[in-house]
Every structure is written in structure tokens, then in C-alpha cells.
Amino acid sequence: MSIPFTIGKLMDYFASTNPQIPYGLSLGSASVIMMVLFTSGAAANAGRAFLMRMAGQRIVARLRERTYEAALRQEVEFVEKGEGDVLSRLSVDSSIVGESVTQNLSDGLRAIVMSTVGLGAMFYLSPTLTMLMLAVVPPVSLGAVFYGRYLKKLSNKTQEAMGEMTKVAQESLSALRTVQAFNAPPQEQQKFHDRVGTVLTLARKEAVATGIFFGSTGWSGNVTLLGLLGYGGTLVTQGAITVGDLTSLLLYTVYVGGGLQMLTYSSIMRGVGAGQRIFELLDRKPAIPPQTGLTLDASRRGTVRFENISFEYPSRRGVQILDEFSLEVGVGETVAIVGKSGGGKSSIHSLLLRYYDPVKGKVTFDGQDIREFTPTSWRHIIGTVPQDPVLFTGTIASNIAFGNEHATREEIESAAKEANCEFIWGMPKGFDTEIGRLSLSGGQRQRLAIARALLKKPAILALDEATSSLDATSEHRVNDAIDKILRKRQTTCLIVAHRLSTIARAERIVVLEDGRITESGTYRQLVNKKDSRFRALMSAQLNAAAGESVSEPAPASELAVPPTELKQAEVAL
């Protein structure tokens, strides 16, 4: 900030017939002092840039970690519904906030110093010209306020549109095999193009607003400079101020104007908008807090009861999935739930794992409402094997020990043997073989999922269509692994299945229709029962599998299920 003052004094010095350097300094000593000042300023500027940049990177790192942690705490519905949006907050928004907090905060503090010192120097040089300049500041400041608010609102919309764009790309790229198999790249490209178009439209609005704002501020700045020059020139001719003082004052006007412009810089507003989205997630209270409640003892065993459950998904209000559903599963008992697709079978597992809470009724364990336990301790006693198990990039051992990082190699290998994962020993590096999401076959992934579930030594095992998409050989190996678990009778099993070979292994079968249990009994009881809903379901399934066209369920008096298939199932039981 000493530069404009120095330039003014130099102009007066060289324009004077009898030049004098203030304070009795020689030209050489004055030059040395100025060089020391400028060098010190440059070093301070370099230090400021380094420190603020490093601070920014640390802030971004902490923000990303906290945002990711907050996302993992949320209920499943929130994250699955807006997966791309969460990813956008993690990457784009956090970077914008980091830039605003560091680069723009640093520039903002610098601008405040520049504006304050500059105004002080201007009042010192000429209060009259300074007051003339300040007459332009209020309208410009008012425009900056409106511009900032508009930009902040626009930034929110832009980041949301970016989240939607990311979501579309994430979905398509994660399911690239399906996209290519159905020759759908043009269709997906069009969807992405539409989302990019939305972002571009919002960017165009921001560009128009930015152009108008900076154009108007530039115009007012130039007019102010001309006014100061015209009136200042009159004061120079009157001898009120010197040419050097007028030059210094004009330069300080440019500095102050630049400083004020820095304070209204658009990325600050973008940072505020992005920050709002991040802090919305950080401050959001999950519908199912992961650490609220009593810690459940992992060795505890008890009966699982679904008591008068009514349930609908939060994203599909008004669509009843379960209606007054009640079921009791004793310790070590195996119950299979059968029914048509979309009948609510998988929703029972979701309620058991407490991904959702019922709208009405409760789920109890050993007589205690599971909402009284912390979700983490409750899920710790449940082993789950989904229809399409997810494997993570890493080794086979790390995938089996997923969520159980303290498991020993012996425990991992024991769980793998119990789950019939003999294929692991034939791998190039055994349990240390690196795998990806789709590196293994369906049957191998299912058996790894069973091993992962068994490693927890669960009190409850939830199997969701564990053999629905497997070939006969893989199905046999998976069912053999399930048999080992059932024979021990140490684990309560809740099986959702379509395959007769899996259903027949259960001690009890319940038929779920329209969100209610319409039939319950052992396999033999239901097969031999007159007007059996189970027989009708199995008949429709087996006839469809055989390629027959079945327009309505088979009459109860006729057993449409092939006798050989039933005999195999009875033998398995």
C-alpha cells in the first residue's frame, strides 16, 4: 500500500525544480528502504499464499471425511435415493468450500486491509476528492448485495444439477455391462446430455449476472476516475494539491475499487452455496441413529417376533407393503417366506436389519423391541446373504472379513470351509488373491457372502433369494452350505426364496400375499393341504419354468407340481 504514495512523491520529486527527499534521506538510502519494504511484502505474500493453500487442503480433507462419515450414518433410503448428490457434495462442493475458505478468505482479508489503508491515505491526501469518490460506493455496494444473493441461490441449484449429472453417470458406468448388452449407450448419452444441459443453462444465467455486475462496476469505476481526474485537475491548478498527490489518490482509488471487487467475488457466494449443502448433510439427524440405544450382547439368543407390522417405504407413501404382518421365529428355527415378487418378502429383511422402522407395530428380539438397541450392536448379531452379494476391491480374505477387521486367518478359513468355498484354495494366491466387484461367478460370490455372514457367528441369519440366479451345480454347493448351518440349529434362519430346493429345507414355510401371511406350515403339510396357496404358487412357478403358459393358479384338487421335483424336495428335507 506504500506504492501509490511513493509514486506520487517521486512524481513531485522529479517535477520539482528543487527536489527534496523527506526526512533528510538521500536518494540511495530511500531506494534501499523501499527495496526492503517491497522484499518484505513479497516474502509475506508468498507466506500467505503457502499457509492459506495448506490450510485449505486440510480443511477440504477434514470436510470430506466428515461428510463421508455423515453419509454413512444416514438411513439407507436417504443415501440410495440421492447417491450421486452425496458424491457431488464429497468432491465438487467440498473443493469449492475449501477454495472459498482459503483463497477467497485470504483475498478478502487482503482486500479489507487494502480498502481501509487506501481510504485512510486518500483522506490524508484530499478529504474533498475522497468524499466525491465515496458517493459512488453505496449504489455499487447495494448492487453487490443483490448480485451475491442471486449467485448464492444459483450456486445451490447448480450444485444440485451437478449431483443429478453425477448420479446419471454413476448409474450408467456401474452397470456398463447391462448398458452395452441392451445397446443403450445412445439413450444413456441423451440422459447425460440433458443433465449437462441443465448445468449449462444455470451456468449461462451466472455468466449473464456476472457480466452485468462486473460491467456496471467497471463503468462506475471509470466514471469515478474521470470525475476525480477532472475535479482533481481543477484543484491542482488552484494549488490545493500537487500532481503527485492527485496521482497517488487516483492509484489508491484503483486499489480500493479492486479491494471492494475482491470482497464481492463470485466464488465467495458459490462457496457459501456449496457450504450450505455440505453442512445440511453434516447437521442432518439420521432417521435411525446408529449409536442410540442399549448395546446388545453378541452372545444373547432369543425369539424374533414381528408384531402387527404395517409398513410403507418413505419414498412411496400410501403404498402399503406389509399390512398387520405377524410372525414368530424361535431360537434355532428355520422359516422360509414365499410369495409373489413385490409381495413384501425382502421388506421383512429390511425391517429385521432395521434399514427402516415400521409405520405401525414392532419387531422384538427376546421380548425386547429392537429399537431399544443400538443399530450397530443389533446388526452385529445378524448375518445377511443378499440376492446379489457385493464384493469390494481387495483380497478374498478382506472380503470375508468385511466389517470384522479383527478376525484371524484361522477364523476366516474356517468360515470359508463351512460355506463350501473350496475354490479359494485353487486361486493363484489363495485367500490373498485380489478380486473386484465382478471377478467371481455368481455361485462363488454367494458362498463368499455366506462365509462373510458365518464369520460373525450370528444369532440370526437372513438369506434373501440366495440361489435364485445360480446354475444347478452352484445351487447345490450353496444349498449344501446352508444345510450345514441348519443342521447345527444354533442360528435362527429367515429365508426368502423362490427355489423349491431351498424352500423345502425350512422347518416352517409361510406364504406372504398382499402384505399378510395367508398360510403357514411344514413343507409336507402345505403340499398335502387341500386348497393350498403354497401349492398354487409352486405350481405356477414350476409350470412357468417348464415353459408352460399358466394364466391362473392350478386348482387345489390338482397337483400341478411335477412329482419328481416334489420327491427331490422331500428327500432334501
C-alpha angles and dihedrals in degrees: 000000000000092000099082091046091049093048091052092050091047091053091051090045095054094038092053122094089215105034117202127185112217122248092025094281123154121234091252096050091045089052092050091050091050092048091050089049094049093045091050089049092050091050091049090048091051091048091049092051093048097045095045092046092051091045088051093053091049091049091049091049092051092044092052093048093048092045092050090047090050091049092052089052094056125096117269095250094058095052097039092049093052105023095140091047092055090050090050091053090049095052115018102027095046091051091051092049091048091051092048095047093050115021095033096036089051091047090044094054089046090050092052090052091046093049094045097045092040093053090047091052091046092053088049092052099041125347091189096057091041092056089050090053093047090056087075095049101076097058091044091048091050090052090049091054093053091043092050094050093047091048092049091053091045090049091057091052092046093052091048090051089049088052091053090048091051091048093055092048092046093051094048097044094045089052096038093136091058092044092053094040090059094040088240103142092107091051093048090044089055091051090050090045090055092051092047088050090056091051090047092051091053090046089053090054090050091048091052092048091046092048093050093046098047092040092054094044090048090050093049090047092053092046089050091052092050091049092049091047093049096046092037090053089056090052090049091054089049090051093240091126136007127248088249092054091049090049091049091048092051091049091048088051089056091048093048091046091049090048093051090048089053090054091058095042111148097235090063088062091044087052091053091050093047090045091055091056092049095046091047087063094041092051096040114116110221115236087233107036108213097218103036117112140023122329109246117224107243091219094056118114129191149138119292115221132185104200119198093320120191115182142175128168115256090233092051105046114182094027105110112214100171123022121193089330115180128178136158123203116188127216109287092003123135118217125181120204115207133178144115121309112275092024095120102264096129090042088065089060090047090054091045091053088043097236082140136016120229119256088226133009128022145255114231134193119199088348095307126111108248089223087072090065126074107258090233095056092042093051089046091072093048124083114199131195110188126202092253107028117212118228121194129217107271139068127324089247093053090049093052090046093047108146090007103078095162094061114123124231089249091056091047092051092046091053090047092053091048089052093050093246092153090140089075093071089058093055119108093251099016112219090358093061111126114236137176138209095287102019095114135053122261093258093048091050091050093051091047088052090052090049090049089052094046093050088069090059086225127205088211129034119199115196116187114193088318094173103027097110101033132108120243095266094048090044090054092051093047092046090049088055090049090050091057090055095046094048092059091057090204096113129062107229127203110187127191107193148152099188113096092215090060096040093052091060092066122098089219133022125202123193114218118202127167091350095306136092108251098173140017136179146095121308093257093046093053095044092050095041118109114241089012115181088201091058090050092051094047091044092054091046097048094043090050090049089052090054096252121141110239114184096176139013116282116259115263091240091061122064102214093177110102109253093226091056091048091047090053090050092049091050090050090052 
